[in-house]
């Protein structure tokens, strides 16, 4: 079966859009999130990940992860296993994705 590309959009939950609400635990979760994506990149599954360059307090801020999965169910599982989503710091919105260039 051919793999397909997917993208998930990450947004901080409203509580974490204020710097004052970030705790040591929040920073640890986001660090684990980064390492999760880094591992996916090393394994060849992640194509690209990043975030807009606004402060966390700016409502325009969001992150993206573009990756390869065998189907939508596998893509959903990958997204839901992201520590930032799993631990309730960020929400994720999954979409099939294709790039033109």
C-alpha positions as CSV (number, residue, x, y, z in Angstrom):
1,X,0.0,0.0,0.0
2,X,1.3,3.4,-0.9
3,X,1.9,5.9,1.8
4,X,0.1,9.3,1.8
5,X,1.0,12.7,3.1
6,X,-0.9,14.4,6.0
7,X,-0.6,17.6,7.9
8,X,-1.7,18.4,11.4
9,X,-2.1,21.9,12.6
10,X,-1.2,22.5,16.3
11,X,-2.7,25.3,18.4
12,X,-2.0,25.9,22.0
13,X,-5.0,25.4,24.2
14,X,-6.3,28.8,25.4
15,X,-4.8,28.4,28.9
16,X,-1.3,28.2,27.4
17,X,-1.6,31.3,25.3
18,X,-0.4,33.3,28.3
19,X,3.2,33.0,29.2
20,X,2.3,33.3,32.9
21,X,0.4,30.0,32.7
22,X,3.4,28.0,31.5
23,X,4.9,25.8,34.2
24,X,8.0,23.6,34.4
25,X,5.7,20.7,33.5
26,X,4.3,22.5,30.4
27,X,7.9,23.2,29.2
28,X,8.7,19.5,29.8
29,X,5.7,18.4,27.7
30,X,6.7,20.7,24.9
31,X,10.2,19.4,25.0
32,X,8.9,15.9,24.8
33,X,6.7,17.0,21.8
34,X,9.8,18.3,20.1
35,X,11.7,15.1,20.6
36,X,8.7,13.1,19.3
37,X,8.8,15.1,16.1
38,X,12.6,14.8,15.9
39,X,12.4,11.0,16.2
40,X,9.7,10.9,13.4
41,X,12.1,13.0,11.2
42,X,15.0,10.7,11.9
43,X,12.8,7.7,11.0
44,X,11.9,9.3,7.7
45,X,8.2,9.7,8.5
46,X,8.2,13.5,9.2
47,X,8.7,15.8,6.2
48,X,8.6,19.1,8.0
49,X,7.6,20.6,11.3
50,X,7.6,24.2,12.5
51,X,5.5,27.1,13.9
52,X,4.7,30.6,13.0
53,X,7.0,33.2,14.5
54,X,4.5,35.0,16.7
55,X,4.6,34.9,20.5
56,X,2.6,32.3,22.3
57,X,0.2,35.0,23.3
58,X,-0.6,36.0,19.7
59,X,-3.9,34.3,18.6
60,X,-2.3,33.9,15.1
61,X,0.3,31.4,16.3
62,X,0.1,27.8,15.2
63,X,2.4,24.9,14.3
64,X,2.3,22.3,11.6
65,X,3.7,18.8,11.1
66,X,3.7,17.3,7.6
67,X,4.3,13.6,7.5
68,X,3.8,10.3,5.8
69,X,1.3,7.6,7.0
70,X,-0.3,4.6,5.3
71,X,-3.8,5.9,5.8
72,X,-6.0,8.4,7.7
73,X,-6.3,6.1,10.7
74,X,-2.5,5.8,11.1
75,X,-2.2,9.5,10.6
76,X,-4.7,10.2,13.3
77,X,-2.9,7.8,15.7
78,X,0.4,9.6,15.0
79,X,-1.1,13.0,15.7
80,X,-2.9,11.8,18.8
81,X,0.3,10.3,20.2
82,X,2.0,13.7,20.0
83,X,2.8,14.4,23.6
84,X,1.6,18.0,23.4
85,X,-1.8,16.8,22.2
86,X,-1.9,13.7,24.4
87,X,-1.0,15.8,27.5
88,X,-3.5,18.6,26.8
89,X,-1.2,21.5,25.9
90,X,-2.1,21.7,22.2
91,X,-5.0,20.7,20.0
92,X,-4.5,19.1,16.6
93,X,-6.4,19.3,13.4
94,X,-5.6,16.6,10.8
95,X,-5.9,16.9,7.0
96,X,-4.8,14.9,4.0
97,X,-2.1,16.9,2.2
98,X,-0.4,17.1,-1.1
99,X,2.3,19.6,-2.2
100,X,2.7,21.1,-5.6
101,X,6.3,22.1,-5.5
